[in-house]
Amino acid sequence: MRPSQLVTSLHFRITAAFVVLLAVAGGGYYLWMESSLYSAYDDAEEEHWYKDLAEAELDSIATTIARAAQDTAAARALLETYGARVAEYEAEFIIFSPEGLSICASSADSLCAAVPAVDPALLLDMSDGEWDFGSYPVKTDIAAYENRIFDVRRLVPEGGSKEAPAGFLVASFAPPTIAITEIQEGERKLGLHAALLLLCYAAASSTIIMLWTTRRLRRLSRGVEAFAAGDLGARVPSTSADEIGGLGRHINTMAERIEGMVSELTQKERFQRQLVANVSHDLRTPLANLRGYVETLTMGAHELDEADRRRYLAVILDKLDHLDRLIDHVLVLSRMDAGQVILAAEEFSLAELAGAVIDRCLVPAQDRGVRLDMEVDDTLPLVHADPLQIGRVLQNLVENGLKFTPPGGTVVIRGAREGGQALISVTDTGIGIAPEDLPHIFERFYTGDKSRTAVRGPADPDDHLSRSSGLGLAIAARIVESHGSRIEVSSRVGAGTEFRFRLDLAGEQPRSSSAEG
């Protein structure tokens, strides 16, 4: 796994959250211990005296005692009075001589009174204002009296010298009196507190992490439930880079594919219903006409002359031809939708193919009074495509032109070279297409009666070209698209229409696909 993937993984995020919560819990525990177990003071009043009042009061007492000179009784009385007031702070005071000998203490039973002497040089150092009372002068005995001293004042009478004081006033903490049982009980409480803290931390961290994780999973679940309930446009959050975000992106991709498939199936179902309705209508009309002509021939055969019989038979053949073309269009379009049309691309002459198409459409063109023409460049090389399918395209486009071109008009197939391709066009001089209809002419079942009225031939006002299922242009567009091209159309109302598409020339790299799908 790459470092970038590791950092964005859900495992890394949960671990990081666990570590952050552990740091917060540990920091809180440390601050609590600092403010309770390891605090040097038991209450705020005691802390206030030690930090704010003790130094000034010691200065005042030292000055008063220094004035008393050698009056030991007065100094003792002053110490006892002051010591009783601060006894609750567990502070003790003792006066030492210049030689460091104990003279008197703030309490008769004070342990300070049991201290016979202190090194006078040490007392001088402690009283010079630069001494660090957090240090341990006697490192061999942590409970030694010297280590418990927190302030020293020199007793300097009037006219005396600081370098040769008359004595020293020493303030100290009371000696520790902690029993082994108290230490053991404290250790048990500390262990219990640590265990409770770990349990609380585990519960809180797991709850926070699971709430964060399950909240994201619930959002995914709501999106999936909405999609399953029929809201195909519903999507799930997928902005995160971890595994849950990746799952959301996969779900959204699957939802988009399902939505596309459902849309495609719905469209196909709609096309099929429309196909059935249109084909049913287009079959019913010619079948009714066929029935009428056949019944006429059967019931009144002895009353009809030869010319009438031939005309009726010609109409019947025309109706059958229309039915045949309708069924052929439906089958072709069905095979295209099923992906069963395989292109058999080969090299062929466009002029020969266009000539064959004109030959097939010549009779209906003559019946309608429309001239067919072909203008293919003699220097145009062979094209590379499926000649059968391209012939179907040209025939559909020519028949479409005949259908909407009035008598005396012209339909022309043209072919010319354009770069490495052949530009093929079918142009008519018909009634044209309205601009609002142009975007829809390649849609299935978009017939002329929606956009423009077919021009009926003078020889047969009910010829098959005037009727359409609306599938010819749709089939032509699908075939051209399967060759890697598309049909373009330009038209002006009353001035005719031109359809254009391009095919690869032989020898050029073909761009068309091998199969229709």
TIDRENLUM-381897 format. One record per residue (C-alpha): residue in one letter; y, x, z. Coordinates in steps of 0.1 Angstrom, whole numbers. Last residue first. Layout:
N
res;yy;xx;zz
a;Y;X;Z
...
***
This chain:
517
res;yy;xx;zz
g;-27;-245;-312
e;-28;-236;-349
a;-47;-205;-357
s;-41;-171;-371
s;-4;-168;-361
s;23;-159;-387
r;43;-128;-386
p;27;-111;-416
q;35;-74;-422
e;47;-74;-458
g;22;-67;-486
a;22;-103;-497
l;54;-120;-489
d;59;-138;-456
l;69;-174;-457
r;103;-191;-452
f;114;-227;-447
r;141;-250;-462
f;146;-287;-465
e;176;-300;-486
t;190;-335;-485
g;211;-356;-509
a;248;-365;-515
g;251;-401;-502
v;251;-390;-466
r;251;-353;-464
s;221;-332;-456
s;209;-299;-443
v;174;-292;-430
e;156;-261;-416
i;119;-260;-413
r;104;-233;-390
s;85;-200;-394
g;56;-183;-377
h;30;-198;-400
s;19;-223;-373
e;55;-234;-372
v;53;-243;-409
i;22;-264;-403
r;38;-282;-373
a;70;-290;-393
a;50;-304;-422
i;29;-326;-399
a;61;-340;-383
l;76;-345;-417
g;46;-366;-429
l;40;-385;-397
g;66;-413;-398
s;40;-439;-408
s;57;-445;-441
r;61;-473;-466
s;84;-469;-496
l;60;-442;-510
h;32;-468;-511
d;48;-489;-539
d;60;-524;-529
p;89;-527;-554
d;65;-515;-581
a;80;-503;-614
p;115;-503;-601
g;107;-480;-572
r;119;-488;-537
v;146;-467;-521
a;137;-461;-484
t;162;-473;-458
r;178;-448;-435
s;176;-439;-398
k;152;-461;-379
d;137;-478;-410
g;130;-444;-424
t;105;-435;-397
y;106;-415;-366
f;69;-420;-360
r;65;-384;-348
e;96;-364;-344
f;106;-342;-373
i;135;-365;-383
h;150;-366;-348
p;178;-339;-347
l;190;-351;-382
d;194;-388;-372
e;229;-385;-356
p;242;-366;-387
a;231;-394;-411
i;206;-384;-436
g;210;-383;-474
i;209;-411;-500
g;189;-391;-525
t;197;-361;-547
d;167;-342;-535
t;161;-306;-526
v;128;-289;-515
s;133;-253;-504
i;112;-221;-502
l;127;-187;-491
a;101;-160;-497
q;102;-131;-472
g;108;-94;-470
g;145;-98;-478
e;151;-132;-492
r;131;-138;-524
a;134;-171;-542
g;115;-204;-545
r;128;-238;-554
i;112;-273;-555
v;135;-299;-570
v;137;-337;-566
t;161;-354;-590
g;178;-388;-592
g;178;-413;-621
p;162;-439;-600
p;173;-437;-563
t;160;-408;-541
f;148;-417;-506
k;111;-420;-512
l;110;-393;-538
g;125;-368;-513
n;99;-377;-487
e;72;-374;-513
v;85;-339;-522
l;85;-329;-485
n;50;-342;-479
q;37;-325;-511
l;54;-292;-502
v;39;-292;-466
r;4;-302;-479
g;6;-274;-504
i;15;-250;-476
q;-16;-262;-457
l;-39;-256;-487
p;-22;-223;-497
d;-27;-208;-462
a;-1;-179;-461
h;8;-146;-477
v;32;-150;-506
l;28;-134;-541
p;58;-117;-554
l;90;-135;-567
t;101;-119;-600
d;98;-152;-619
d;120;-169;-594
v;108;-205;-587
e;129;-234;-600
m;107;-265;-601
d;116;-300;-613
l;107;-336;-606
r;127;-364;-622
v;130;-398;-604
g;124;-431;-623
r;103;-446;-595
d;72;-450;-616
q;78;-415;-630
a;80;-400;-595
p;48;-419;-585
v;30;-404;-616
l;44;-368;-612
c;35;-363;-575
r;1;-346;-581
d;15;-326;-610
i;45;-315;-589
v;22;-303;-562
a;1;-283;-587
g;33;-267;-601
a;45;-257;-566
l;11;-240;-559
e;13;-221;-592
a;49;-210;-586
l;41;-199;-551
s;15;-176;-563
f;-12;-167;-538
e;-22;-142;-512
e;-45;-154;-484
a;-42;-171;-450
a;-70;-194;-439
l;-53;-211;-410
i;-77;-228;-386
v;-68;-263;-376
q;-88;-273;-345
g;-61;-269;-319
a;-67;-304;-305
d;-31;-314;-313
m;-35;-300;-348
r;-68;-318;-353
s;-52;-351;-342
l;-23;-345;-366
v;-46;-339;-395
l;-67;-370;-387
v;-37;-392;-384
h;-22;-379;-417
d;-55;-384;-435
i;-58;-420;-422
l;-24;-428;-435
r;-31;-411;-468
d;-63;-431;-473
l;-46;-464;-463
h;-18;-457;-488
d;-44;-450;-515
l;-63;-481;-506
k;-30;-501;-510
d;-24;-484;-544
l;-59;-492;-555
i;-55;-529;-545
v;-22;-530;-564
a;-39;-515;-595
l;-67;-541;-591
y;-41;-569;-591
r;-25;-555;-622
r;-58;-551;-640
r;-68;-587;-631
d;-34;-600;-643
a;-37;-582;-676
e;-73;-594;-682
d;-63;-631;-678
l;-68;-649;-645
e;-81;-685;-643
h;-118;-676;-643
a;-112;-651;-616
g;-95;-676;-593
m;-115;-674;-562
t;-127;-638;-563
l;-96;-622;-578
t;-73;-642;-555
e;-95;-634;-525
v;-94;-597;-533
y;-56;-599;-537
g;-51;-617;-504
r;-75;-595;-485
l;-58;-564;-498
n;-25;-577;-487
a;-38;-583;-452
l;-53;-549;-452
p;-20;-534;-464
t;-1;-550;-435
r;-27;-545;-407
l;-32;-508;-413
d;4;-499;-408
h;7;-520;-377
s;-24;-506;-362
v;-13;-471;-372
n;20;-477;-355
a;6;-491;-323
v;-23;-466;-321
l;1;-437;-328
q;26;-450;-302
r;-2;-451;-276
q;-13;-417;-286
f;22;-403;-286
r;28;-417;-251
e;-5;-402;-240
k;4;-369;-255
q;38;-370;-238
t;21;-378;-204
l;-4;-350;-210
e;24;-326;-217
s;44;-337;-187
v;13;-335;-165
m;6;-300;-179
g;41;-289;-173
e;42;-302;-138
i;8;-285;-131
r;22;-253;-144
e;54;-256;-124
a;34;-265;-93
m;11;-235;-98
t;42;-212;-101
n;57;-228;-70
i;25;-224;-50
h;23;-187;-61
r;60;-182;-51
g;53;-198;-17
l;23;-176;-11
g;44;-146;-19
g;70;-157;6
i;42;-162;32
e;29;-127;23
d;63;-110;28
a;92;-108;3
s;110;-139;16
t;128;-161;-9
s;99;-185;-16
p;109;-219;-1
v;86;-246;-14
r;92;-267;-45
a;92;-305;-52
g;97;-315;-89
l;63;-330;-92
d;71;-355;-64
g;38;-374;-65
a;26;-373;-29
a;8;-340;-36
f;41;-324;-44
a;57;-338;-13
e;28;-326;8
v;30;-291;-8
g;67;-289;1
r;61;-302;36
s;33;-277;41
l;54;-247;29
r;81;-257;54
r;55;-261;81
l;43;-226;73
r;78;-212;78
r;81;-230;111
t;46;-218;120
t;56;-182;116
w;88;-183;136
l;73;-206;163
m;43;-182;164
i;65;-152;169
i;86;-168;196
t;56;-182;215
s;37;-149;213
s;67;-131;226
a;74;-155;254
a;37;-157;266
a;31;-120;263
y;65;-112;280
c;57;-137;308
l;23;-122;313
l;37;-86;312
l;64;-96;337
l;39;-112;360
a;18;-80;359
a;48;-58;365
h;59;-80;395
l;24;-79;409
g;24;-41;405
l;57;-38;422
k;46;-61;450
r;15;-40;455
e;35;-8;455
g;60;-23;480
e;31;-33;502
q;17;2;501
i;51;17;509
e;56;-8;538
t;21;1;551
i;29;38;550
a;60;32;572
i;95;36;561
t;121;49;586
p;145;68;565
p;171;87;585
a;205;70;589
f;230;80;564
s;255;107;573
a;292;113;583
v;302;147;597
l;335;154;616
f;339;192;618
g;355;214;643
a;387;232;654
p;392;243;618
a;397;280;608
e;403;279;570
k;421;246;574
s;446;262;597
g;461;248;629
g;497;239;636
e;488;204;645
p;451;201;650
v;426;206;620
l;393;188;623
r;376;194;589
r;361;163;573
v;326;160;559
d;310;132;538
f;276;119;525
i;253;140;548
r;217;129;544
n;205;162;529
e;218;181;559
y;198;160;582
a;165;169;566
a;145;141;550
i;140;161;517
d;127;191;536
t;122;223;516
k;152;216;493
v;177;219;521
p;211;217;504
y;199;187;484
s;225;176;458
g;241;141;455
f;268;152;479
d;283;174;452
w;309;195;470
e;342;201;455
g;364;186;482
d;363;216;506
s;345;198;533
m;309;204;521
d;316;241;517
l;329;244;552
l;300;225;566
l;276;248;547
a;293;278;562
p;290;262;596
d;252;260;593
v;243;229;613
a;234;227;650
p;214;209;676
v;206;177;657
a;192;153;682
a;226;137;686
c;224;127;649
l;192;108;658
s;215;84;675
d;206;73;710
a;241;79;725
s;257;65;694
s;287;79;674
a;277;114;682
c;290;143;704
i;292;181;704
s;266;195;680
l;269;232;673
g;282;244;638
e;302;274;651
p;334;255;645
s;320;228;667
f;303;198;653
i;313;162;657
i;287;135;647
f;288;103;628
e;262;77;617
a;260;51;589
e;233;24;588
y;258;0;573
e;253;-24;603
a;264;5;625
v;298;4;609
r;316;-13;638
a;295;3;666
g;303;38;651
y;340;32;653
t;339;24;690
e;314;51;697
l;333;77;678
l;366;69;695
a;349;70;729
r;333;103;721
a;367;118;709
a;384;106;741
a;356;122;762
t;357;154;743
d;394;160;749
q;397;195;734
a;423;186;708
a;430;149;709
r;451;154;678
a;421;166;658
i;402;134;669
t;430;112;655
t;432;131;622
a;394;130;618
i;394;93;625
s;421;86;599
d;404;108;572
l;371;91;580
e;387;57;575
a;401;67;541
e;368;80;529
a;347;51;542
l;368;23;527
d;362;21;489
k;327;33;479
y;308;32;512
w;327;2;526
h;324;-18;493
e;287;-11;490
e;281;-24;525
e;301;-55;518
a;282;-61;485
d;248;-60;500
d;218;-38;506
y;231;-6;492
a;215;24;475
s;199;2;448
y;165;13;436
l;146;-18;444
s;173;-43;434
s;199;-35;408
e;179;-6;393
m;147;-26;393
w;165;-55;375
l;180;-32;350
y;146;-17;343
y;129;-51;339
g;156;-62;315
g;152;-31;294
g;114;-35;294
a;117;-72;283
v;142;-63;255
a;121;-34;244
l;90;-55;243
l;108;-82;223
v;118;-56;198
v;82;-42;197
f;67;-77;191
a;93;-85;164
a;85;-52;147
t;48;-60;149
i;53;-95;134
r;75;-81;106
f;50;-53;98
h;21;-77;96
l;41;-101;75
s;46;-74;49
t;81;-64;38
v;80;-29;53
l;44;-23;41
q;53;-33;5
s;82;-8;4
p;60;19;19
r;34;13;-9
m;0;0;0
***
